[in-house]
């Protein structure tokens, strides 16, 4: 299998340097998706979807290939009954549909690409094409029009998302995102795991000792000091003030937290099939957690909006055409050139020139790696 090096440009989602091997032939102009929106009919090309899929694949390859090997794309990695390739391609189509409807509703929020944003996209596309050889670009299906269309879709989605979330925020009250945070210790009574991975149940005496330790923590004058003295492990948790159900934390713990003032420690809380909990309310109003909750609610409302937009259109995928996109290529990060030798030579030359002069503080002038941050 022939391997080729491919470098990617820095804009929007394009931020990786990859190595590509092998190829599959497709017609980029072939229609993959037909969209009916009222009395209008539009299409998405195979070229755009293929490029989006190959880019997504390259991201996974760089992080997972060394762990799972070359056969990972044909494996059921999640136990869903689908291969990783199938799941990834499904995700790409979902993203494209989300981006399509967001772009269609851009005018609802007076969103359009500014001259500066258009130029940033054009510059990044040019750099992407210049950084890669002709054959590699052909394998990726990375034409100027395709890469530009890909980046425009993503940019519109982000801009519309920002505007829609800002609009949705007007309906989010402080109570909707008032988060309280506590530190907790769990004295687990469900047993220990032996060398063979089997669970060994605790004796009645061991459980009694755990409860006594929990009691000692609950009445300690200094919570942190007692945690350290007992060699315990603490965790933190944030919850919505006044919530009556929680998918992660047992509701009895939430109820105990609700009864505490900031800095107070609870009595021992026994949770069936778990153990004994002791908690300390750290923040009655955790501003950071509350901000995160607000952001989560904004995103949730935007996702609901996107779902409603998708119900307004008819999105039809030509599955036979989509089958032509196969991850028969492998990507991995290209190793950077070793500049150590040249740096050392430069240091030696400078030393010879300055040995008779007093030592001075100098700045590190070694070359820095390029910034691959997203630009949208």
C-alpha positions as CSV (number, residue, x, y, z in Angstrom):
1,X,0.0,0.0,0.0
2,X,1.5,3.3,-1.1
3,X,1.6,6.0,1.5
4,X,1.5,9.7,0.8
5,X,2.0,12.7,3.1
6,X,-0.8,15.3,3.2
7,X,-0.8,18.6,5.1
8,X,-4.0,20.3,6.0
9,X,-4.7,24.1,6.3
10,X,-5.6,26.0,9.4
11,X,-9.2,27.2,9.2
12,X,-12.5,26.2,10.7
13,X,-12.3,22.4,11.3
14,X,-9.2,21.9,9.2
15,X,-6.3,21.7,11.6
16,X,-4.5,18.4,11.2
17,X,-1.4,17.2,9.5
18,X,-1.9,13.8,8.2
19,X,-0.4,10.9,6.2
20,X,-2.7,9.2,3.7
21,X,-2.4,5.8,2.1
22,X,-4.4,4.3,-0.8
23,X,-7.4,5.6,-2.5
24,X,-10.9,4.9,-3.9
25,X,-12.3,6.4,-7.1
26,X,-15.5,8.4,-6.9
27,X,-17.3,11.0,-9.1
28,X,-17.5,14.2,-7.0
29,X,-20.2,15.6,-9.2
30,X,-22.6,12.7,-8.5
31,X,-25.7,13.6,-6.5
32,X,-25.7,12.1,-3.0
33,X,-28.5,13.9,-1.3
34,X,-31.7,15.3,-2.8
35,X,-33.5,17.9,-0.6
36,X,-37.1,19.0,-1.2
37,X,-37.9,22.3,0.6
38,X,-41.4,23.3,-0.3
39,X,-41.5,23.7,-4.1
40,X,-37.7,23.9,-4.3
41,X,-35.3,21.0,-4.9
42,X,-31.6,21.2,-4.1
43,X,-28.8,18.6,-3.9
44,X,-25.6,17.8,-2.0
45,X,-22.8,16.4,-4.1
46,X,-20.9,13.2,-3.3
47,X,-17.7,15.3,-3.5
48,X,-18.6,17.4,-0.5
49,X,-19.8,14.5,1.6
50,X,-16.7,12.4,0.7
51,X,-14.3,15.2,1.7
52,X,-16.2,15.7,5.0
53,X,-16.1,12.0,5.7
54,X,-12.4,11.6,4.9
55,X,-11.5,14.6,7.1
56,X,-13.5,13.1,10.0
57,X,-11.8,9.8,9.4
58,X,-8.4,11.4,9.6
59,X,-9.2,12.9,13.0
60,X,-10.1,9.5,14.4
61,X,-7.1,7.8,12.8
62,X,-4.6,10.2,14.4
63,X,-5.9,9.4,17.9
64,X,-7.2,5.8,17.6
65,X,-5.2,4.0,14.9
66,X,-2.2,3.4,17.2
67,X,-4.5,1.8,19.8
68,X,-6.9,-0.3,17.7
69,X,-4.9,-1.0,14.5
70,X,-5.8,-0.8,10.8
71,X,-8.9,-3.0,11.1
72,X,-10.7,-0.6,13.4
73,X,-12.9,0.9,10.6
74,X,-14.5,-2.6,9.9
75,X,-15.0,-3.3,13.6
76,X,-18.0,-2.8,15.8
77,X,-16.3,-0.5,18.3
78,X,-19.3,0.5,20.4
79,X,-21.4,-2.7,20.4
80,X,-24.1,-1.1,18.3
81,X,-24.0,-3.7,15.5
82,X,-22.5,-1.1,13.1
83,X,-18.9,-0.7,12.1
84,X,-17.0,2.4,13.0
85,X,-17.0,3.4,9.4
86,X,-20.8,3.2,9.2
87,X,-21.3,5.1,12.4
88,X,-18.8,7.9,11.3
89,X,-20.5,8.2,7.8
90,X,-23.9,8.4,9.5
91,X,-22.6,11.2,11.7
92,X,-21.2,13.1,8.6
93,X,-24.6,13.0,6.9
94,X,-26.3,14.2,10.1
95,X,-23.8,17.1,10.3
96,X,-24.4,18.0,6.7
97,X,-28.2,18.1,7.2
98,X,-27.8,20.2,10.3
99,X,-25.5,22.6,8.5
100,X,-27.8,22.8,5.5
101,X,-30.9,23.8,7.4
102,X,-28.9,26.3,9.6
103,X,-27.6,28.0,6.4
104,X,-31.1,28.1,5.0
105,X,-32.3,29.9,8.1
106,X,-29.3,32.3,8.3
107,X,-31.5,35.2,7.1
108,X,-33.8,34.7,10.1
109,X,-30.9,36.1,12.2
110,X,-29.4,38.5,9.6
111,X,-26.4,36.2,9.3
112,X,-24.2,36.4,6.3
113,X,-20.5,36.0,5.7
114,X,-18.5,39.2,6.0
115,X,-15.8,40.1,3.5
116,X,-13.3,39.4,6.2
117,X,-14.7,35.9,6.8
118,X,-14.9,35.2,3.1
119,X,-11.2,36.2,2.8
120,X,-10.2,34.0,5.7
121,X,-11.9,31.0,4.1
122,X,-10.3,31.8,0.7
123,X,-6.9,32.2,2.2
124,X,-7.2,29.0,4.2
125,X,-8.3,27.0,1.2
126,X,-5.4,28.4,-0.9
127,X,-3.0,27.4,1.8
128,X,-4.5,23.9,2.1
129,X,-4.2,23.4,-1.6
130,X,-0.6,24.8,-1.7
131,X,0.6,22.6,1.2
132,X,-0.4,19.4,-0.5
133,X,0.7,17.7,-3.7
134,X,-1.6,17.3,-6.7
135,X,-2.0,13.5,-6.3
136,X,-2.8,13.7,-2.6
137,X,-5.5,16.4,-3.2
138,X,-7.0,14.2,-5.9
139,X,-7.2,11.3,-3.6
140,X,-9.0,13.4,-0.9
141,X,-11.3,15.0,-3.5
142,X,-10.0,18.3,-2.2
143,X,-10.7,20.8,-4.9
144,X,-10.9,24.5,-4.2
145,X,-14.7,24.6,-4.6
146,X,-15.2,21.5,-2.4
147,X,-13.0,22.7,0.5
148,X,-14.5,26.2,0.3
149,X,-18.1,24.8,0.3
150,X,-17.2,22.5,3.3
151,X,-15.9,25.5,5.3
152,X,-18.7,27.8,4.4
153,X,-21.3,25.2,5.6
154,X,-19.5,24.8,8.9
155,X,-19.1,28.6,9.3
156,X,-22.7,29.3,8.7
157,X,-23.7,26.6,11.2
158,X,-21.6,28.2,13.9
159,X,-22.8,31.7,13.1
160,X,-26.4,30.8,13.1
161,X,-25.9,28.7,16.2
162,X,-24.4,31.7,18.1
163,X,-27.2,33.9,17.0
164,X,-30.0,31.4,17.9
165,X,-28.4,30.7,21.3
166,X,-28.2,34.4,22.1
167,X,-31.9,34.7,21.2
168,X,-32.8,31.6,23.3
169,X,-30.9,33.0,26.3
170,X,-33.6,35.6,26.7
171,X,-36.0,32.9,28.0
172,X,-33.5,31.3,30.4
173,X,-33.8,32.6,33.9
174,X,-31.3,32.5,36.7
175,X,-33.3,29.8,38.5
176,X,-33.0,27.7,35.3
177,X,-29.3,27.5,35.7
178,X,-28.6,28.0,39.4
179,X,-26.1,25.3,40.2
180,X,-24.9,24.2,43.7
181,X,-21.7,22.2,44.2
182,X,-20.6,19.8,46.9
183,X,-17.6,17.6,47.7
184,X,-18.4,14.0,48.6
185,X,-16.8,10.9,49.9
186,X,-18.2,7.4,49.2
187,X,-17.4,4.7,51.6
188,X,-18.2,1.8,49.3
189,X,-19.8,-1.3,50.7
190,X,-20.3,-3.2,47.5
191,X,-17.1,-5.2,47.9
192,X,-13.6,-5.2,46.5
193,X,-12.1,-6.6,43.3
194,X,-9.5,-9.3,43.7
195,X,-6.6,-10.1,41.3
196,X,-8.9,-12.3,39.1
197,X,-11.4,-9.4,38.7
198,X,-13.9,-11.1,40.9
199,X,-15.9,-9.1,43.6
200,X,-15.1,-10.1,47.2
201,X,-18.0,-9.1,49.5
202,X,-17.1,-7.2,52.7
203,X,-17.6,-8.8,56.1
204,X,-20.0,-7.3,58.6
205,X,-17.0,-6.1,60.6
206,X,-15.6,-4.3,57.6
207,X,-18.9,-2.6,56.9
208,X,-19.2,-1.5,60.5
209,X,-15.7,0.0,60.3
210,X,-16.6,1.9,57.1
211,X,-19.7,3.3,58.8
212,X,-17.6,4.4,61.8
213,X,-15.2,6.2,59.5
214,X,-18.0,7.9,57.7
215,X,-19.4,9.0,61.0
216,X,-16.0,10.4,62.0
217,X,-15.8,12.4,58.8
218,X,-19.3,13.8,59.2
219,X,-18.6,15.2,62.7
220,X,-14.9,16.2,62.1
221,X,-14.1,19.9,62.8
222,X,-11.9,20.0,59.7
223,X,-13.4,18.0,56.8
224,X,-10.2,18.2,54.6
225,X,-7.9,17.2,57.4
226,X,-10.0,14.2,58.3
227,X,-10.1,13.2,54.6
228,X,-6.3,13.3,54.6
229,X,-6.0,11.5,57.9
230,X,-8.1,8.6,56.6
231,X,-6.5,8.6,53.2
232,X,-9.8,9.1,51.5
233,X,-10.7,10.1,47.9
234,X,-13.0,13.0,47.3
235,X,-15.1,13.9,44.3
236,X,-17.2,17.0,43.4
237,X,-20.6,17.2,42.0
238,X,-22.9,20.1,40.8
239,X,-26.6,20.0,40.6
240,X,-29.5,22.3,39.8
241,X,-30.9,24.0,42.9
242,X,-34.2,22.6,43.8
243,X,-34.1,19.6,41.4
244,X,-36.2,16.6,42.3
245,X,-34.6,14.0,40.1
246,X,-31.1,13.3,38.9
247,X,-29.9,10.8,36.4
248,X,-26.4,10.4,37.9
249,X,-26.5,11.1,41.6
250,X,-28.9,9.3,44.0
251,X,-31.7,11.7,44.9
252,X,-31.2,11.2,48.6
253,X,-27.8,12.8,48.3
254,X,-29.3,15.8,46.4
255,X,-32.0,16.1,49.1
256,X,-29.2,16.2,51.8
257,X,-27.3,18.8,49.9
258,X,-30.5,21.0,49.6
259,X,-30.6,21.0,53.4
260,X,-27.1,22.3,53.8
261,X,-25.7,25.8,53.9
262,X,-22.4,26.7,52.3
263,X,-19.6,25.0,54.2
264,X,-21.8,22.6,56.1
265,X,-21.2,18.9,56.2
266,X,-23.9,16.3,56.1
267,X,-24.6,13.4,58.4
268,X,-23.9,9.9,57.0
269,X,-26.1,9.2,54.1
270,X,-26.7,5.5,53.4
271,X,-27.4,4.6,49.8
272,X,-28.5,1.0,49.0
273,X,-26.2,-1.0,46.7
274,X,-23.6,1.8,47.0
275,X,-22.4,2.6,50.5
276,X,-22.2,5.5,52.9
277,X,-21.9,9.1,51.6
278,X,-20.7,12.2,53.4
279,X,-20.9,15.5,51.6
280,X,-19.9,19.1,52.2
281,X,-21.7,21.9,50.3
282,X,-18.9,24.0,48.8
283,X,-20.9,26.6,46.9
284,X,-24.5,27.6,47.2
285,X,-24.2,29.3,43.9
286,X,-21.4,27.9,41.7
287,X,-21.0,30.6,39.1
288,X,-18.8,28.6,36.8
289,X,-21.1,25.6,36.9
290,X,-24.1,27.9,36.4
291,X,-22.5,29.4,33.3
292,X,-21.9,25.9,32.0
293,X,-25.5,25.0,32.6
294,X,-26.7,28.1,30.8
295,X,-24.5,27.2,27.8
296,X,-25.9,23.7,27.9
297,X,-29.5,25.0,27.9
298,X,-28.7,27.3,25.0
299,X,-27.3,24.4,23.0
300,X,-30.3,22.2,23.9
301,X,-32.7,24.9,22.6
302,X,-30.7,25.3,19.4
303,X,-30.6,21.6,18.8
304,X,-34.4,21.5,19.2
305,X,-34.7,24.4,16.7
306,X,-32.5,22.5,14.2
307,X,-34.7,19.4,14.6
308,X,-37.8,21.5,13.8
309,X,-36.1,22.9,10.7
310,X,-35.2,19.4,9.6
311,X,-38.9,18.4,9.8
312,X,-39.7,21.0,7.2
313,X,-37.6,19.4,4.5
314,X,-37.4,16.0,2.8
315,X,-33.8,14.8,2.9
316,X,-33.2,11.7,0.7
317,X,-29.8,10.0,0.5
318,X,-28.8,7.8,-2.4
319,X,-27.4,4.8,-0.4
320,X,-25.8,3.2,-3.4
321,X,-23.8,6.3,-4.1
322,X,-22.9,6.7,-0.4
323,X,-21.5,3.1,-0.4
324,X,-18.8,4.3,-2.8
325,X,-17.2,6.2,0.1
326,X,-15.0,3.7,1.9
327,X,-12.3,4.3,4.4
328,X,-9.7,2.4,2.5
329,X,-7.1,5.0,3.4
330,X,-5.2,5.5,6.7
331,X,-4.1,8.7,8.3
332,X,-1.5,9.5,10.9
333,X,0.3,12.6,12.0
334,X,3.4,13.5,10.0
335,X,6.5,13.6,12.1
336,X,8.1,17.0,12.3
337,X,11.6,17.5,10.9
338,X,14.4,17.0,13.4
339,X,16.0,20.5,13.9
340,X,18.0,19.5,16.9
341,X,21.3,19.1,15.0
342,X,21.0,22.4,13.2
343,X,20.1,24.1,16.5
344,X,23.1,22.7,18.2
345,X,25.4,23.7,15.4
346,X,24.0,27.3,15.6
347,X,24.7,27.3,19.3
348,X,28.3,26.2,18.9
349,X,29.0,28.8,16.3
350,X,27.5,31.5,18.5
351,X,29.6,30.3,21.5
352,X,32.8,30.6,19.6
353,X,32.0,34.1,18.6
354,X,31.1,35.3,22.1
355,X,33.5,33.4,24.5
356,X,35.5,36.5,25.2
357,X,32.4,38.7,25.9
358,X,30.4,38.8,29.2
359,X,27.5,36.4,29.4
360,X,24.1,38.0,28.6
361,X,20.5,36.8,28.9
362,X,19.3,35.6,25.5
363,X,15.9,34.7,24.1
364,X,15.2,31.3,22.6
365,X,15.2,31.8,18.8
366,X,14.5,28.2,17.8
367,X,11.7,27.8,15.3
368,X,8.2,27.3,16.7
369,X,5.6,25.0,15.2
370,X,2.7,26.5,13.3
371,X,-0.6,27.2,15.0
372,X,-3.3,24.8,13.8
373,X,-6.1,26.4,15.7
374,X,-9.6,26.5,14.2
375,X,-10.4,29.9,12.7
376,X,-14.2,30.0,12.7
